[in-house]
Amino acid sequence: MVEPNHTSTEAALKQAEELRDLVLREYVLRYLARHPGAMDTLKGIAEWWITREQLMVDVQRLSRVLTELTRTGVLDEIGSGDGRMYRLRAVPRSSATSAGGSA
């Protein structure tokens, strides 16, 4: 078994920390781009600005995942626009019985 090099581990941790800083910087700047007059305390920025930006990114990521699950036939998409809903695609009865199930 290869032991991790202490120097390479420290470098990787430093790189990960720098990446987290870049993400936070991006969140702050995105928020300010949409709200140029915004001003808040450290706590307010952490609670409101960063949380909102993370949520927006997570919603965009979730949208991509739902689209892929719908495209591959795992989910059914019902409706359109903001009222669009998703559910597990029902397995046709003939598929369930042909896969070894019994009716």
A tleap script that builds the chain and sets N, CA, C and O, in Angstrom:
source leaprc.protein.ff14SB
mol = sequence {
  NMET VAL GLU PRO ASN HIE THR SER THR GLU
  ALA ALA LEU LYS GLN ALA GLU GLU LEU ARG
  ASP LEU VAL LEU ARG GLU TYR VAL LEU ARG
  TYR LEU ALA ARG HIE PRO GLY ALA MET ASP
  THR LEU LYS GLY ILE ALA GLU TRP TRP ILE
  THR ARG GLU GLN LEU MET VAL ASP VAL GLN
  ARG LEU SER ARG VAL LEU THR GLU LEU THR
  ARG THR GLY VAL LEU ASP GLU ILE GLY SER
  GLY ASP GLY ARG MET TYR ARG LEU ARG ALA
  VAL PRO ARG SER SER ALA THR SER ALA GLY
  GLY SER CALA
}
set mol.1.N position { 0.856 -1.182 0.000 }
set mol.1.CA position { 0.000 0.000 0.000 }
set mol.1.C position { 0.894 1.235 0.000 }
set mol.1.O position { 1.882 1.293 0.733 }
set mol.2.N position { 0.551 2.209 -0.812 }
set mol.2.CA position { 1.353 3.417 -0.913 }
set mol.2.C position { 0.873 4.420 0.125 }
set mol.2.O position { -0.311 4.752 0.189 }
set mol.3.N position { 1.795 4.890 0.922 }
set mol.3.CA position { 1.474 5.897 1.933 }
set mol.3.C position { 1.389 7.270 1.265 }
set mol.3.O position { 2.227 7.596 0.425 }
set mol.4.N position { 0.397 8.073 1.624 }
set mol.4.CA position { 0.295 9.404 1.026 }
set mol.4.C position { 1.476 10.263 1.464 }
set mol.4.O position { 1.915 10.212 2.613 }
set mol.5.N position { 1.969 11.042 0.533 }
set mol.5.CA position { 3.060 11.961 0.801 }
set mol.5.C position { 2.513 13.148 1.584 }
set mol.5.O position { 1.540 13.772 1.162 }
set mol.6.N position { 3.126 13.463 2.711 }
set mol.6.CA position { 2.653 14.552 3.572 }
set mol.6.C position { 2.594 15.869 2.805 }
set mol.6.O position { 1.640 16.636 2.943 }
set mol.7.N position { 3.621 16.124 1.998 }
set mol.7.CA position { 3.671 17.366 1.231 }
set mol.7.C position { 2.554 17.423 0.205 }
set mol.7.O position { 1.934 18.471 0.027 }
set mol.8.N position { 2.284 16.304 -0.479 }
set mol.8.CA position { 1.217 16.300 -1.485 }
set mol.8.C position { -0.152 16.435 -0.827 }
set mol.8.O position { -1.053 17.049 -1.400 }
set mol.9.N position { -0.322 15.871 0.368 }
set mol.9.CA position { -1.579 16.012 1.094 }
set mol.9.C position { -1.810 17.465 1.491 }
set mol.9.O position { -2.914 17.987 1.339 }
set mol.10.N position { -0.772 18.110 1.998 }
set mol.10.CA position { -0.890 19.531 2.362 }
set mol.10.C position { -1.210 20.377 1.143 }
set mol.10.O position { -2.026 21.296 1.222 }
set mol.11.N position { -0.575 20.077 0.013 }
set mol.11.CA position { -0.831 20.829 -1.218 }
set mol.11.C position { -2.269 20.631 -1.680 }
set mol.11.O position { -2.917 21.582 -2.116 }
set mol.12.N position { -2.769 19.409 -1.587 }
set mol.12.CA position { -4.151 19.120 -1.988 }
set mol.12.C position { -5.134 19.843 -1.081 }
set mol.12.O position { -6.129 20.390 -1.558 }
set mol.13.N position { -4.867 19.853 0.220 }
set mol.13.CA position { -5.740 20.565 1.160 }
set mol.13.C position { -5.735 22.056 0.878 }
set mol.13.O position { -6.779 22.705 0.930 }
set mol.14.N position { -4.560 22.603 0.580 }
set mol.14.CA position { -4.465 24.028 0.268 }
set mol.14.C position { -5.233 24.336 -1.012 }
set mol.14.O position { -5.933 25.346 -1.092 }
set mol.15.N position { -5.104 23.476 -2.004 }
set mol.15.CA position { -5.820 23.671 -3.263 }
set mol.15.C position { -7.338 23.600 -3.051 }
set mol.15.O position { -8.082 24.387 -3.635 }
set mol.16.N position { -7.792 22.667 -2.225 }
set mol.16.CA position { -9.224 22.542 -1.927 }
set mol.16.C position { -9.728 23.793 -1.213 }
set mol.16.O position { -10.820 24.280 -1.506 }
set mol.17.N position { -8.938 24.309 -0.281 }
set mol.17.CA position { -9.310 25.534 0.440 }
set mol.17.C position { -9.410 26.716 -0.520 }
set mol.17.O position { -10.334 27.522 -0.420 }
set mol.18.N position { -8.473 26.817 -1.435 }
set mol.18.CA position { -8.495 27.899 -2.425 }
set mol.18.C position { -9.725 27.786 -3.324 }
set mol.18.O position { -10.328 28.795 -3.688 }
set mol.19.N position { -10.092 26.563 -3.676 }
set mol.19.CA position { -11.291 26.350 -4.491 }
set mol.19.C position { -12.543 26.785 -3.742 }
set mol.19.O position { -13.423 27.425 -4.319 }
set mol.20.N position { -12.627 26.442 -2.461 }
set mol.20.CA position { -13.786 26.882 -1.653 }
set mol.20.C position { -13.849 28.402 -1.580 }
set mol.20.O position { -14.934 28.981 -1.632 }
set mol.21.N position { -12.691 29.054 -1.461 }
set mol.21.CA position { -12.657 30.520 -1.457 }
set mol.21.C position { -13.157 31.082 -2.778 }
set mol.21.O position { -13.900 32.064 -2.795 }
set mol.22.N position { -12.756 30.465 -3.885 }
set mol.22.CA position { -13.216 30.930 -5.197 }
set mol.22.C position { -14.731 30.796 -5.336 }
set mol.22.O position { -15.388 31.675 -5.895 }
set mol.23.N position { -15.272 29.711 -4.834 }
set mol.23.CA position { -16.726 29.501 -4.895 }
set mol.23.C position { -17.441 30.569 -4.071 }
set mol.23.O position { -18.423 31.153 -4.531 }
set mol.24.N position { -16.958 30.828 -2.861 }
set mol.24.CA position { -17.577 31.868 -2.030 }
set mol.24.C position { -17.478 33.234 -2.712 }
set mol.24.O position { -18.440 34.002 -2.708 }
set mol.25.N position { -16.331 33.531 -3.291 }
set mol.25.CA position { -16.154 34.805 -4.000 }
set mol.25.C position { -17.180 34.906 -5.132 }
set mol.25.O position { -17.782 35.959 -5.339 }
set mol.26.N position { -17.373 33.806 -5.860 }
set mol.26.CA position { -18.345 33.802 -6.947 }
set mol.26.C position { -19.758 34.046 -6.417 }
set mol.26.O position { -20.516 34.811 -7.014 }
set mol.27.N position { -20.120 33.406 -5.307 }
set mol.27.CA position { -21.449 33.605 -4.724 }
set mol.27.C position { -21.672 35.069 -4.338 }
set mol.27.O position { -22.726 35.634 -4.628 }
set mol.28.N position { -20.682 35.680 -3.686 }
set mol.28.CA position { -20.810 37.085 -3.273 }
set mol.28.C position { -20.977 37.973 -4.500 }
set mol.28.O position { -21.853 38.837 -4.525 }
set mol.29.N position { -20.148 37.768 -5.513 }
set mol.29.CA position { -20.215 38.618 -6.704 }
set mol.29.C position { -21.500 38.392 -7.500 }
set mol.29.O position { -22.043 39.345 -8.057 }
set mol.30.N position { -21.997 37.161 -7.568 }
set mol.30.CA position { -23.279 36.906 -8.239 }
set mol.30.C position { -24.411 37.641 -7.531 }
set mol.30.O position { -25.257 38.274 -8.162 }
set mol.31.N position { -24.403 37.540 -6.213 }
set mol.31.CA position { -25.454 38.201 -5.441 }
set mol.31.C position { -25.410 39.704 -5.698 }
set mol.31.O position { -26.443 40.326 -5.945 }
set mol.32.N position { -24.223 40.279 -5.639 }
set mol.32.CA position { -24.086 41.721 -5.837 }
set mol.32.C position { -24.415 42.142 -7.263 }
set mol.32.O position { -24.868 43.266 -7.481 }
set mol.33.N position { -24.198 41.272 -8.228 }
set mol.33.CA position { -24.570 41.586 -9.609 }
set mol.33.C position { -26.080 41.737 -9.732 }
set mol.33.O position { -26.564 42.573 -10.495 }
set mol.34.N position { -26.828 40.923 -8.975 }
set mol.34.CA position { -28.297 41.011 -8.999 }
set mol.34.C position { -28.831 42.070 -8.039 }
set mol.34.O position { -29.931 42.586 -8.232 }
set mol.35.N position { -28.058 42.394 -7.007 }
set mol.35.CA position { -28.481 43.360 -5.987 }
set mol.35.C position { -27.351 44.356 -5.740 }
set mol.35.O position { -26.718 44.321 -4.685 }
set mol.36.N position { -27.090 45.250 -6.708 }
set mol.36.CA position { -25.919 46.129 -6.597 }
set mol.36.C position { -25.945 47.065 -5.389 }
set mol.36.O position { -24.891 47.547 -4.972 }
set mol.37.N position { -27.086 47.327 -4.833 }
set mol.37.CA position { -27.176 48.208 -3.672 }
set mol.37.C position { -27.138 47.467 -2.346 }
set mol.37.O position { -27.296 48.080 -1.290 }
set mol.38.N position { -26.931 46.161 -2.388 }
set mol.38.CA position { -26.979 45.344 -1.163 }
set mol.38.C position { -25.831 45.684 -0.230 }
set mol.38.O position { -24.730 46.032 -0.658 }
set mol.39.N position { -26.123 45.572 1.063 }
set mol.39.CA position { -25.125 45.790 2.091 }
set mol.39.C position { -25.564 44.979 3.305 }
set mol.39.O position { -26.745 44.981 3.651 }
set mol.40.N position { -24.632 44.287 3.955 }
set mol.40.CA position { -24.997 43.468 5.101 }
set mol.40.C position { -23.769 43.189 5.949 }
set mol.40.O position { -22.641 43.500 5.569 }
set mol.41.N position { -24.015 42.599 7.099 }
set mol.41.CA position { -22.942 42.191 8.001 }
set mol.41.C position { -22.390 40.841 7.543 }
set mol.41.O position { -22.962 40.207 6.655 }
set mol.42.N position { -21.299 40.405 8.134 }
set mol.42.CA position { -20.745 39.089 7.843 }
set mol.42.C position { -21.805 38.008 8.050 }
set mol.42.O position { -21.985 37.134 7.202 }
set mol.43.N position { -22.505 38.075 9.187 }
set mol.43.CA position { -23.538 37.082 9.482 }
set mol.43.C position { -24.673 37.142 8.460 }
set mol.43.O position { -25.153 36.106 8.000 }
set mol.44.N position { -25.096 38.345 8.110 }
set mol.44.CA position { -26.164 38.506 7.122 }
set mol.44.C position { -25.763 37.985 5.758 }
set mol.44.O position { -26.561 37.344 5.073 }
set mol.45.N position { -24.526 38.258 5.358 }
set mol.45.CA position { -24.037 37.762 4.070 }
set mol.45.C position { -24.013 36.237 4.073 }
set mol.45.O position { -24.426 35.598 3.106 }
set mol.46.N position { -23.529 35.666 5.166 }
set mol.46.CA position { -23.468 34.204 5.261 }
set mol.46.C position { -24.865 33.604 5.218 }
set mol.46.O position { -25.104 32.628 4.508 }
set mol.47.N position { -25.795 34.191 5.982 }
set mol.47.CA position { -27.145 33.636 6.076 }
set mol.47.C position { -27.982 33.875 4.833 }
set mol.47.O position { -28.724 32.990 4.406 }
set mol.48.N position { -27.872 35.067 4.244 }
set mol.48.CA position { -28.766 35.427 3.148 }
set mol.48.C position { -28.115 35.322 1.786 }
set mol.48.O position { -28.631 34.625 0.912 }
set mol.49.N position { -27.003 35.991 1.581 }
set mol.49.CA position { -26.406 36.023 0.249 }
set mol.49.C position { -25.900 34.642 -0.162 }
set mol.49.O position { -26.254 34.128 -1.224 }
set mol.50.N position { -25.075 34.056 0.686 }
set mol.50.CA position { -24.453 32.777 0.337 }
set mol.50.C position { -25.513 31.675 0.251 }
set mol.50.O position { -25.503 30.871 -0.681 }
set mol.51.N position { -26.415 31.643 1.214 }
set mol.51.CA position { -27.467 30.624 1.212 }
set mol.51.C position { -28.304 30.714 -0.057 }
set mol.51.O position { -28.617 29.690 -0.663 }
set mol.52.N position { -28.668 31.919 -0.464 }
set mol.52.CA position { -29.474 32.083 -1.679 }
set mol.52.C position { -28.715 31.634 -2.915 }
set mol.52.O position { -29.277 30.976 -3.790 }
set mol.53.N position { -27.439 31.989 -2.987 }
set mol.53.CA position { -26.640 31.595 -4.146 }
set mol.53.C position { -26.474 30.082 -4.194 }
set mol.53.O position { -26.561 29.490 -5.269 }
set mol.54.N position { -26.239 29.450 -3.055 }
set mol.54.CA position { -26.125 27.989 -3.017 }
set mol.54.C position { -27.430 27.344 -3.449 }
set mol.54.O position { -27.430 26.363 -4.192 }
set mol.55.N position { -28.538 27.896 -2.983 }
set mol.55.CA position { -29.844 27.358 -3.346 }
set mol.55.C position { -30.082 27.478 -4.846 }
set mol.55.O position { -30.588 26.545 -5.470 }
set mol.56.N position { -29.720 28.619 -5.428 }
set mol.56.CA position { -29.912 28.808 -6.865 }
set mol.56.C position { -29.086 27.793 -7.649 }
set mol.56.O position { -29.566 27.214 -8.624 }
set mol.57.N position { -27.845 27.580 -7.220 }
set mol.57.CA position { -26.995 26.607 -7.892 }
set mol.57.C position { -27.583 25.215 -7.722 }
set mol.57.O position { -27.617 24.438 -8.677 }
set mol.58.N position { -28.045 24.888 -6.521 }
set mol.58.CA position { -28.633 23.577 -6.270 }
set mol.58.C position { -29.914 23.371 -7.082 }
set mol.58.O position { -30.167 22.263 -7.555 }
set mol.59.N position { -30.721 24.414 -7.249 }
set mol.59.CA position { -31.951 24.301 -8.043 }
set mol.59.C position { -31.595 24.068 -9.512 }
set mol.59.O position { -32.243 23.265 -10.182 }
set mol.60.N position { -30.586 24.753 -10.011 }
set mol.60.CA position { -30.154 24.542 -11.393 }
set mol.60.C position { -29.640 23.118 -11.576 }
set mol.60.O position { -29.943 22.469 -12.578 }
set mol.61.N position { -28.876 22.642 -10.624 }
set mol.61.CA position { -28.353 21.273 -10.687 }
set mol.61.C position { -29.506 20.269 -10.629 }
set mol.61.O position { -29.520 19.295 -11.381 }
set mol.62.N position { -30.472 20.505 -9.735 }
set mol.62.CA position { -31.629 19.627 -9.621 }
set mol.62.C position { -32.421 19.603 -10.921 }
set mol.62.O position { -32.896 18.545 -11.333 }
set mol.63.N position { -32.570 20.745 -11.567 }
set mol.63.CA position { -33.281 20.809 -12.838 }
set mol.63.C position { -32.602 19.925 -13.877 }
set mol.63.O position { -33.274 19.208 -14.618 }
set mol.64.N position { -31.272 19.973 -13.932 }
set mol.64.CA position { -30.540 19.120 -14.875 }
set mol.64.C position { -30.758 17.639 -14.562 }
set mol.64.O position { -30.934 16.828 -15.472 }
set mol.65.N position { -30.746 17.291 -13.272 }
set mol.65.CA position { -30.933 15.897 -12.861 }
set mol.65.C position { -32.341 15.426 -13.221 }
set mol.65.O position { -32.510 14.330 -13.756 }
set mol.66.N position { -33.347 16.242 -12.933 }
set mol.66.CA position { -34.728 15.866 -13.257 }
set mol.66.C position { -34.920 15.710 -14.764 }
set mol.66.O position { -35.610 14.796 -15.215 }
set mol.67.N position { -34.315 16.594 -15.532 }
set mol.67.CA position { -34.398 16.503 -16.991 }
set mol.67.C position { -33.790 15.195 -17.473 }
set mol.67.O position { -34.365 14.516 -18.323 }
set mol.68.N position { -32.636 14.842 -16.937 }
set mol.68.CA position { -31.977 13.590 -17.325 }
set mol.68.C position { -32.802 12.375 -16.918 }
set mol.68.O position { -32.946 11.436 -17.700 }
set mol.69.N position { -33.346 12.384 -15.699 }
set mol.69.CA position { -34.168 11.256 -15.247 }
set mol.69.C position { -35.433 11.120 -16.094 }
set mol.69.O position { -35.900 10.007 -16.336 }
set mol.70.N position { -35.982 12.233 -16.539 }
set mol.70.CA position { -37.159 12.199 -17.414 }
set mol.70.C position { -36.765 11.682 -18.794 }
set mol.70.O position { -37.463 10.853 -19.377 }
set mol.71.N position { -35.647 12.175 -19.308 }
set mol.71.CA position { -35.170 11.764 -20.636 }
set mol.71.C position { -34.883 10.270 -20.696 }
set mol.71.O position { -35.137 9.624 -21.712 }
set mol.72.N position { -34.355 9.724 -19.608 }
set mol.72.CA position { -34.000 8.297 -19.598 }
set mol.72.C position { -35.162 7.398 -19.192 }
set mol.72.O position { -35.010 6.178 -19.129 }
set mol.73.N position { -36.330 7.996 -18.915 }
set mol.73.CA position { -37.514 7.194 -18.648 }
set mol.73.C position { -37.723 6.793 -17.201 }
set mol.73.O position { -38.604 5.982 -16.916 }
set mol.74.N position { -36.950 7.329 -16.292 }
set mol.74.CA position { -37.124 6.999 -14.878 }
set mol.74.C position { -38.308 7.769 -14.291 }
set mol.74.O position { -39.067 7.239 -13.480 }
set mol.75.N position { -38.454 9.028 -14.713 }
set mol.75.CA position { -39.522 9.889 -14.199 }
set mol.75.C position { -40.502 10.252 -15.305 }
set mol.75.O position { -40.146 10.299 -16.483 }
set mol.76.N position { -41.741 10.508 -14.906 }
set mol.76.CA position { -42.735 11.133 -15.770 }
set mol.76.C position { -42.771 12.609 -15.401 }
set mol.76.O position { -42.666 12.977 -14.231 }
set mol.77.N position { -42.923 13.444 -16.423 }
set mol.77.CA position { -43.053 14.884 -16.235 }
set mol.77.C position { -44.495 15.243 -16.569 }
set mol.77.O position { -44.974 14.963 -17.668 }
set mol.78.N position { -45.183 15.864 -15.617 }
set mol.78.CA position { -46.588 16.208 -15.786 }
set mol.78.C position { -46.715 17.733 -15.791 }
set mol.78.O position { -46.226 18.403 -14.882 }
set mol.79.N position { -47.372 18.275 -16.818 }
set mol.79.CA position { -47.582 19.712 -16.885 }
set mol.79.C position { -46.397 20.436 -17.496 }
set mol.79.O position { -45.513 19.828 -18.099 }
set mol.80.N position { -46.403 21.769 -17.323 }
set mol.80.CA position { -45.335 22.578 -17.899 }
set mol.80.C position { -45.115 23.819 -17.055 }
set mol.80.O position { -45.896 24.118 -16.152 }
set mol.81.N position { -44.057 24.529 -17.353 }
set mol.81.CA position { -43.739 25.769 -16.654 }
set mol.81.C position { -43.475 25.535 -15.178 }
set mol.81.O position { -42.983 24.479 -14.778 }
set mol.82.N position { -43.814 26.550 -14.365 }
set mol.82.CA position { -43.577 26.464 -12.922 }
set mol.82.C position { -44.447 25.405 -12.248 }
set mol.82.O position { -44.144 24.970 -11.136 }
set mol.83.N position { -45.523 24.988 -12.913 }
set mol.83.CA position { -46.403 23.981 -12.336 }
set mol.83.C position { -46.000 22.552 -12.686 }
set mol.83.O position { -46.683 21.599 -12.311 }
set mol.84.N position { -44.890 22.408 -13.404 }
set mol.84.CA position { -44.422 21.082 -13.814 }
set mol.84.C position { -44.143 20.226 -12.589 }
set mol.84.O position { -43.534 20.683 -11.622 }
set mol.85.N position { -44.598 18.972 -12.642 }
set mol.85.CA position { -44.367 18.041 -11.534 }
set mol.85.C position { -43.725 16.775 -12.074 }
set mol.85.O position { -43.833 16.457 -13.258 }
set mol.86.N position { -43.057 16.062 -11.184 }
set mol.86.CA position { -42.348 14.837 -11.562 }
set mol.86.C position { -42.792 13.717 -10.636 }
set mol.86.O position { -43.111 13.930 -9.467 }
set mol.87.N position { -42.800 12.503 -11.209 }
set mol.87.CA position { -43.093 11.326 -10.400 }
set mol.87.C position { -42.390 10.135 -11.032 }
set mol.87.O position { -41.995 10.175 -12.198 }
set mol.88.N position { -42.242 9.094 -10.258 }
set mol.88.CA position { -41.650 7.870 -10.747 }
set mol.88.C position { -42.514 7.325 -11.864 }
set mol.88.O position { -43.730 7.212 -11.715 }
set mol.89.N position { -41.897 6.989 -12.974 }
set mol.89.CA position { -42.653 6.447 -14.101 }
set mol.89.C position { -43.210 5.083 -13.722 }
set mol.89.O position { -42.487 4.221 -13.222 }
set mol.90.N position { -44.475 4.900 -13.958 }
set mol.90.CA position { -45.121 3.619 -13.658 }
set mol.90.C position { -44.586 2.560 -14.613 }
set mol.90.O position { -44.430 2.804 -15.809 }
set mol.91.N position { -44.314 1.403 -14.076 }
set mol.91.CA position { -43.858 0.281 -14.901 }
set mol.91.C position { -45.095 -0.372 -15.482 }
set mol.91.O position { -45.992 -0.766 -14.737 }
set mol.92.N position { -45.160 -0.494 -16.806 }
set mol.92.CA position { -46.332 -1.147 -17.403 }
set mol.92.C position { -46.503 -2.552 -16.860 }
set mol.92.O position { -45.518 -3.252 -16.624 }
set mol.93.N position { -47.725 -2.965 -16.661 }
set mol.93.CA position { -48.037 -4.271 -16.072 }
set mol.93.C position { -47.347 -5.405 -16.846 }
set mol.93.O position { -46.844 -6.346 -16.232 }
set mol.94.N position { -47.318 -5.331 -18.151 }
set mol.94.CA position { -46.713 -6.394 -18.959 }
set mol.94.C position { -45.217 -6.479 -18.692 }
set mol.94.O position { -44.661 -7.578 -18.715 }
set mol.95.N position { -44.538 -5.348 -18.436 }
set mol.95.CA position { -43.111 -5.364 -18.135 }
set mol.95.C position { -42.861 -5.999 -16.776 }
set mol.95.O position { -41.890 -6.736 -16.608 }
set mol.96.N position { -43.725 -5.722 -15.805 }
set mol.96.CA position { -43.549 -6.263 -14.464 }
set mol.96.C position { -43.715 -7.784 -14.480 }
set mol.96.O position { -42.969 -8.497 -13.808 }
set mol.97.N position { -44.688 -8.281 -15.242 }
set mol.97.CA position { -44.919 -9.715 -15.258 }
set mol.97.C position { -43.860 -10.432 -16.075 }
set mol.97.O position { -43.498 -11.561 -15.747 }
set mol.98.N position { -43.347 -9.800 -17.145 }
set mol.98.CA position { -42.336 -10.445 -17.948 }
set mol.98.C position { -40.978 -10.466 -17.254 }
set mol.98.O position { -40.094 -11.230 -17.643 }
set mol.99.N position { -40.809 -9.635 -16.233 }
set mol.99.CA position { -39.538 -9.589 -15.497 }
set mol.99.C position { -39.547 -10.586 -14.347 }
set mol.99.O position { -38.666 -10.530 -13.489 }
set mol.100.N position { -40.492 -11.475 -14.303 }
set mol.100.CA position { -40.511 -12.495 -13.268 }
set mol.100.C position { -41.546 -12.248 -12.189 }
set mol.100.O position { -41.693 -13.060 -11.276 }
set mol.101.N position { -42.255 -11.154 -12.279 }
set mol.101.CA position { -43.306 -10.888 -11.293 }
set mol.101.C position { -44.568 -11.607 -11.690 }
set mol.101.O position { -44.698 -12.079 -12.820 }
set mol.102.N position { -45.501 -11.692 -10.758 }
set mol.102.CA position { -46.781 -12.318 -11.089 }
set mol.102.C position { -47.906 -11.351 -10.773 }
set mol.102.O position { -47.826 -10.548 -9.843 }
set mol.103.N position { -48.940 -11.450 -11.563 }
set mol.103.CA position { -50.072 -10.535 -11.385 }
set mol.103.C position { -51.128 -11.146 -10.522 }
set mol.103.O position { -52.155 -10.517 -10.264 }
savepdb mol mol.pdb
quit
